[in-house]
């Protein structure tokens, strides 16, 4: 993820400022050459009352270095990250498919998700039982994740 992706996720409450601070720390660990803005973000305590404002201020400096092409991919990338996270930890949710529906709504009903949203009409033949149809939704969700993962790895 780039700084624009992280800022988008923070502004939409998908990530906390701790994610930006962790990203800055990792960037410093990997690179000898890093900007003052990255250093300043890494130095911020998440417990600081003004931490979010400070992080966002420095991130605006960093997103100037992100290409317009990469900025255009942010929505799809964050969508993938959210859906991957929910899928990975689906046992922790009372109703993971309801979470999928909320994400579907938050991202303005992307076509890429319609095959694993419960209330969307299925192009597939309805099979034997409710459980089998739900399994197919999870399978379609996993197929989506495999397909999208190839773009980002």
TIZA-431093 format. One record per residue (C-alpha): residue in three letters; z, y negated, x negated; residue number from 1. Coordinates in nm, 4 decimals. Example, Ala and Ser with C-alpha at 12.3 -4.5 7.8 and 13.67 -1.06 7.14 Angstrom:
# TIZA-431093
<r marmar="Ala" c3="0.7800" c2="0.4500" c1="-1.2300" kemi="1"/>
<r marmar="Ser" c3="0.7140" c2="0.1060" c1="-1.3670" kemi="2"/>
END
This chain:
# TIZA-431093
<r marmar="Unk" c3="0.0000" c2="0.0000" c1="0.0000" kemi="1"/>
<r marmar="Unk" c3="-0.0721" c2="-0.3511" c1="-0.1177" kemi="2"/>
<r marmar="Unk" c3="0.1329" c2="-0.6668" c1="-0.0617" kemi="3"/>
<r marmar="Unk" c3="-0.0688" c2="-0.7656" c1="0.2433" kemi="4"/>
<r marmar="Unk" c3="0.0008" c2="-0.4259" c1="0.4048" kemi="5"/>
<r marmar="Unk" c3="0.3717" c2="-0.4585" c1="0.3351" kemi="6"/>
<r marmar="Unk" c3="0.3874" c2="-0.8139" c1="0.4694" kemi="7"/>
<r marmar="Unk" c3="0.2045" c2="-0.7064" c1="0.7864" kemi="8"/>
<r marmar="Unk" c3="0.4500" c2="-0.4194" c1="0.8341" kemi="9"/>
<r marmar="Unk" c3="0.7532" c2="-0.6446" c1="0.7786" kemi="10"/>
<r marmar="Unk" c3="0.6255" c2="-0.9116" c1="1.0147" kemi="11"/>
<r marmar="Unk" c3="0.5696" c2="-0.6476" c1="1.2831" kemi="12"/>
<r marmar="Unk" c3="0.9086" c2="-0.4833" c1="1.2240" kemi="13"/>
<r marmar="Unk" c3="0.7610" c2="-0.1549" c1="1.0992" kemi="14"/>
<r marmar="Unk" c3="0.9272" c2="-0.2007" c1="0.7588" kemi="15"/>
<r marmar="Unk" c3="1.2348" c2="-0.3850" c1="0.6430" kemi="16"/>
<r marmar="Unk" c3="1.2509" c2="-0.6225" c1="0.3498" kemi="17"/>
<r marmar="Unk" c3="1.4060" c2="-0.3408" c1="0.1489" kemi="18"/>
<r marmar="Unk" c3="1.0598" c2="-0.1807" c1="0.1405" kemi="19"/>
<r marmar="Unk" c3="0.9165" c2="-0.4914" c1="-0.0273" kemi="20"/>
<r marmar="Unk" c3="1.2029" c2="-0.5034" c1="-0.2762" kemi="21"/>
<r marmar="Unk" c3="1.1567" c2="-0.1329" c1="-0.3584" kemi="22"/>
<r marmar="Unk" c3="0.7809" c2="-0.1850" c1="-0.3956" kemi="23"/>
<r marmar="Unk" c3="0.8396" c2="-0.4747" c1="-0.6360" kemi="24"/>
<r marmar="Unk" c3="1.0820" c2="-0.2683" c1="-0.8432" kemi="25"/>
<r marmar="Unk" c3="0.8312" c2="0.0188" c1="-0.8649" kemi="26"/>
<r marmar="Unk" c3="0.5570" c2="-0.2247" c1="-0.9620" kemi="27"/>
<r marmar="Unk" c3="0.7732" c2="-0.3581" c1="-1.2461" kemi="28"/>
<r marmar="Unk" c3="0.8540" c2="-0.0036" c1="-1.3613" kemi="29"/>
<r marmar="Unk" c3="0.4834" c2="0.0879" c1="-1.3704" kemi="30"/>
<r marmar="Unk" c3="0.3418" c2="-0.2326" c1="-1.5205" kemi="31"/>
<r marmar="Unk" c3="0.4288" c2="-0.4378" c1="-1.8225" kemi="32"/>
<r marmar="Unk" c3="0.2255" c2="-0.7239" c1="-1.6788" kemi="33"/>
<r marmar="Unk" c3="0.3639" c2="-0.8379" c1="-1.3437" kemi="34"/>
<r marmar="Unk" c3="0.3831" c2="-1.1750" c1="-1.1753" kemi="35"/>
<r marmar="Unk" c3="0.6846" c2="-1.3997" c1="-1.1353" kemi="36"/>
<r marmar="Unk" c3="0.6639" c2="-1.3432" c1="-0.7591" kemi="37"/>
<r marmar="Unk" c3="0.7034" c2="-0.9659" c1="-0.8072" kemi="38"/>
<r marmar="Unk" c3="0.9986" c2="-1.0233" c1="-1.0395" kemi="39"/>
<r marmar="Unk" c3="1.1572" c2="-1.2629" c1="-0.7896" kemi="40"/>
<r marmar="Unk" c3="1.1220" c2="-1.0120" c1="-0.5047" kemi="41"/>
<r marmar="Unk" c3="1.2706" c2="-0.7339" c1="-0.7181" kemi="42"/>
<r marmar="Unk" c3="1.5665" c2="-0.9604" c1="-0.7993" kemi="43"/>
<r marmar="Unk" c3="1.6586" c2="-1.0310" c1="-0.4373" kemi="44"/>
<r marmar="Unk" c3="1.9580" c2="-0.8583" c1="-0.2840" kemi="45"/>
<r marmar="Unk" c3="1.8760" c2="-0.7213" c1="0.0608" kemi="46"/>
<r marmar="Unk" c3="2.2259" c2="-0.8286" c1="0.1676" kemi="47"/>
<r marmar="Unk" c3="2.1436" c2="-1.1936" c1="0.1020" kemi="48"/>
<r marmar="Unk" c3="2.1330" c2="-1.3903" c1="0.4291" kemi="49"/>
<r marmar="Unk" c3="1.8076" c2="-1.5575" c1="0.3246" kemi="50"/>
<r marmar="Unk" c3="1.6546" c2="-1.2444" c1="0.1713" kemi="51"/>
<r marmar="Unk" c3="1.3799" c2="-1.1981" c1="0.4306" kemi="52"/>
<r marmar="Unk" c3="1.2683" c2="-1.5622" c1="0.4061" kemi="53"/>
<r marmar="Unk" c3="1.2631" c2="-1.5445" c1="0.0267" kemi="54"/>
<r marmar="Unk" c3="1.0744" c2="-1.2153" c1="0.0179" kemi="55"/>
<r marmar="Unk" c3="0.8139" c2="-1.3424" c1="0.2640" kemi="56"/>
<r marmar="Unk" c3="0.7718" c2="-1.6652" c1="0.0650" kemi="57"/>
<r marmar="Unk" c3="0.6942" c2="-1.4713" c1="-0.2538" kemi="58"/>
<r marmar="Unk" c3="0.4749" c2="-1.2240" c1="-0.0683" kemi="59"/>
<r marmar="Unk" c3="0.2519" c2="-1.5067" c1="0.0524" kemi="60"/>
<r marmar="Unk" c3="0.1845" c2="-1.5823" c1="-0.3138" kemi="61"/>
<r marmar="Unk" c3="0.1015" c2="-1.2167" c1="-0.3819" kemi="62"/>
<r marmar="Unk" c3="-0.1321" c2="-1.1621" c1="-0.0874" kemi="63"/>
<r marmar="Unk" c3="-0.3704" c2="-1.4206" c1="-0.2303" kemi="64"/>
<r marmar="Unk" c3="-0.4633" c2="-1.1523" c1="-0.4849" kemi="65"/>
<r marmar="Unk" c3="-0.5528" c2="-0.8959" c1="-0.2160" kemi="66"/>
<r marmar="Unk" c3="-0.9239" c2="-0.8742" c1="-0.1390" kemi="67"/>
<r marmar="Unk" c3="-1.0538" c2="-0.9552" c1="0.2077" kemi="68"/>
<r marmar="Unk" c3="-1.1895" c2="-0.6010" c1="0.2291" kemi="69"/>
<r marmar="Unk" c3="-0.8425" c2="-0.4552" c1="0.1667" kemi="70"/>
<r marmar="Unk" c3="-0.6904" c2="-0.6945" c1="0.4201" kemi="71"/>
<r marmar="Unk" c3="-0.9313" c2="-0.5658" c1="0.6855" kemi="72"/>
<r marmar="Unk" c3="-0.8046" c2="-0.2105" c1="0.6293" kemi="73"/>
<r marmar="Unk" c3="-0.4379" c2="-0.2997" c1="0.6818" kemi="74"/>
<r marmar="Unk" c3="-0.4171" c2="-0.2225" c1="1.0526" kemi="75"/>
<r marmar="Unk" c3="-0.5585" c2="0.1290" c1="1.0101" kemi="76"/>
<r marmar="Unk" c3="-0.3471" c2="0.1945" c1="0.7031" kemi="77"/>
<r marmar="Unk" c3="-0.0211" c2="0.0933" c1="0.8718" kemi="78"/>
<r marmar="Unk" c3="-0.1176" c2="0.2966" c1="1.1788" kemi="79"/>
<r marmar="Unk" c3="-0.1664" c2="0.6011" c1="0.9555" kemi="80"/>
<r marmar="Unk" c3="0.1634" c2="0.5467" c1="0.7732" kemi="81"/>
<r marmar="Unk" c3="0.3572" c2="0.5151" c1="1.0995" kemi="82"/>
<r marmar="Unk" c3="0.1989" c2="0.8217" c1="1.2543" kemi="83"/>
<r marmar="Unk" c3="0.2510" c2="1.0237" c1="0.9372" kemi="84"/>
<r marmar="Unk" c3="0.6175" c2="0.9218" c1="0.9263" kemi="85"/>
<r marmar="Unk" c3="0.6783" c2="1.0126" c1="1.2902" kemi="86"/>
<r marmar="Unk" c3="0.4966" c2="1.3444" c1="1.2484" kemi="87"/>
<r marmar="Unk" c3="0.6926" c2="1.4321" c1="0.9366" kemi="88"/>
<r marmar="Unk" c3="1.0245" c2="1.3597" c1="1.1091" kemi="89"/>
<r marmar="Unk" c3="0.9267" c2="1.4601" c1="1.4634" kemi="90"/>
<r marmar="Unk" c3="1.2325" c2="1.6838" c1="1.4985" kemi="91"/>
<r marmar="Unk" c3="1.4520" c2="1.3732" c1="1.4785" kemi="92"/>
<r marmar="Unk" c3="1.2901" c2="1.2207" c1="1.7887" kemi="93"/>
<r marmar="Unk" c3="1.3798" c2="1.3191" c1="2.1428" kemi="94"/>
<r marmar="Unk" c3="1.0138" c2="1.2827" c1="2.2426" kemi="95"/>
<r marmar="Unk" c3="0.7755" c2="1.2295" c1="1.9490" kemi="96"/>
<r marmar="Unk" c3="0.4746" c2="1.2155" c1="2.1786" kemi="97"/>
<r marmar="Unk" c3="0.6367" c2="0.9200" c1="2.3571" kemi="98"/>
<r marmar="Unk" c3="0.6625" c2="0.7479" c1="2.0181" kemi="99"/>
<r marmar="Unk" c3="0.2897" c2="0.8148" c1="1.9722" kemi="100"/>
<r marmar="Unk" c3="0.2261" c2="0.6460" c1="2.3076" kemi="101"/>
<r marmar="Unk" c3="0.4261" c2="0.3397" c1="2.1998" kemi="102"/>
<r marmar="Unk" c3="0.2334" c2="0.3168" c1="1.8712" kemi="103"/>
<r marmar="Unk" c3="-0.0911" c2="0.3630" c1="2.0648" kemi="104"/>
<r marmar="Unk" c3="0.0008" c2="0.0630" c1="2.2783" kemi="105"/>
<r marmar="Unk" c3="0.1236" c2="-0.1467" c1="1.9814" kemi="106"/>
<r marmar="Unk" c3="-0.2101" c2="-0.1012" c1="1.8045" kemi="107"/>
<r marmar="Unk" c3="-0.4251" c2="-0.1772" c1="2.1104" kemi="108"/>
<r marmar="Unk" c3="-0.5295" c2="0.1782" c1="2.1955" kemi="109"/>
<r marmar="Unk" c3="-0.7291" c2="0.2829" c1="1.8893" kemi="110"/>
<r marmar="Unk" c3="-0.9973" c2="0.5385" c1="1.9643" kemi="111"/>
<r marmar="Unk" c3="-0.8835" c2="0.7427" c1="1.6643" kemi="112"/>
<r marmar="Unk" c3="-0.5595" c2="0.8296" c1="1.8492" kemi="113"/>
<r marmar="Unk" c3="-0.6850" c2="0.9156" c1="2.1956" kemi="114"/>
<r marmar="Unk" c3="-0.6967" c2="1.2934" c1="2.1348" kemi="115"/>
<r marmar="Unk" c3="-0.3217" c2="1.3175" c1="2.0793" kemi="116"/>
<r marmar="Unk" c3="-0.1945" c2="1.0761" c1="2.3436" kemi="117"/>
<r marmar="Unk" c3="-0.0586" c2="1.2712" c1="2.6408" kemi="118"/>
<r marmar="Unk" c3="-0.1865" c2="1.0499" c1="2.9184" kemi="119"/>
<r marmar="Unk" c3="-0.5411" c2="1.0165" c1="2.7850" kemi="120"/>
<r marmar="Unk" c3="-0.7939" c2="1.2499" c1="2.9476" kemi="121"/>
<r marmar="Unk" c3="-0.8727" c2="1.5397" c1="2.7184" kemi="122"/>
<r marmar="Unk" c3="-1.2313" c2="1.6301" c1="2.6375" kemi="123"/>
<r marmar="Unk" c3="-1.1076" c2="1.9861" c1="2.5908" kemi="124"/>
<r marmar="Unk" c3="-1.0648" c2="2.2499" c1="2.8572" kemi="125"/>
<r marmar="Unk" c3="-0.7101" c2="2.2659" c1="2.9870" kemi="126"/>
<r marmar="Unk" c3="-0.5535" c2="2.5814" c1="2.8549" kemi="127"/>
<r marmar="Unk" c3="-0.2968" c2="2.8255" c1="2.9957" kemi="128"/>
<r marmar="Unk" c3="0.0317" c2="2.6394" c1="2.9889" kemi="129"/>
<r marmar="Unk" c3="0.1880" c2="2.3012" c1="2.9342" kemi="130"/>
<r marmar="Unk" c3="0.3309" c2="2.4254" c1="2.6024" kemi="131"/>
<r marmar="Unk" c3="-0.0138" c2="2.5298" c1="2.4779" kemi="132"/>
<r marmar="Unk" c3="-0.1608" c2="2.1930" c1="2.5721" kemi="133"/>
<r marmar="Unk" c3="0.1238" c2="2.0139" c1="2.3913" kemi="134"/>
<r marmar="Unk" c3="0.0616" c2="2.2330" c1="2.0858" kemi="135"/>
<r marmar="Unk" c3="-0.2983" c2="2.1178" c1="2.0945" kemi="136"/>
<r marmar="Unk" c3="-0.1861" c2="1.7518" c1="2.1004" kemi="137"/>
<r marmar="Unk" c3="0.0228" c2="1.8155" c1="1.7900" kemi="138"/>
<r marmar="Unk" c3="-0.2691" c2="1.9963" c1="1.6285" kemi="139"/>
<r marmar="Unk" c3="-0.4993" c2="1.7026" c1="1.7056" kemi="140"/>
<r marmar="Unk" c3="-0.2392" c2="1.4658" c1="1.5620" kemi="141"/>
<r marmar="Unk" c3="-0.2216" c2="1.6727" c1="1.2444" kemi="142"/>
<r marmar="Unk" c3="-0.6030" c2="1.6765" c1="1.2218" kemi="143"/>
<r marmar="Unk" c3="-0.6028" c2="1.2972" c1="1.2464" kemi="144"/>
<r marmar="Unk" c3="-0.3474" c2="1.2748" c1="0.9654" kemi="145"/>
<r marmar="Unk" c3="-0.5488" c2="1.5073" c1="0.7394" kemi="146"/>
<r marmar="Unk" c3="-0.8637" c2="1.3089" c1="0.8012" kemi="147"/>
<r marmar="Unk" c3="-0.6997" c2="0.9707" c1="0.7407" kemi="148"/>
<r marmar="Unk" c3="-0.5074" c2="1.0901" c1="0.4371" kemi="149"/>
<r marmar="Unk" c3="-0.8350" c2="1.1454" c1="0.2531" kemi="150"/>
<r marmar="Unk" c3="-0.9026" c2="0.7714" c1="0.2792" kemi="151"/>
<r marmar="Unk" c3="-0.5767" c2="0.6704" c1="0.1141" kemi="152"/>
<r marmar="Unk" c3="-0.5194" c2="0.9316" c1="-0.1566" kemi="153"/>
END
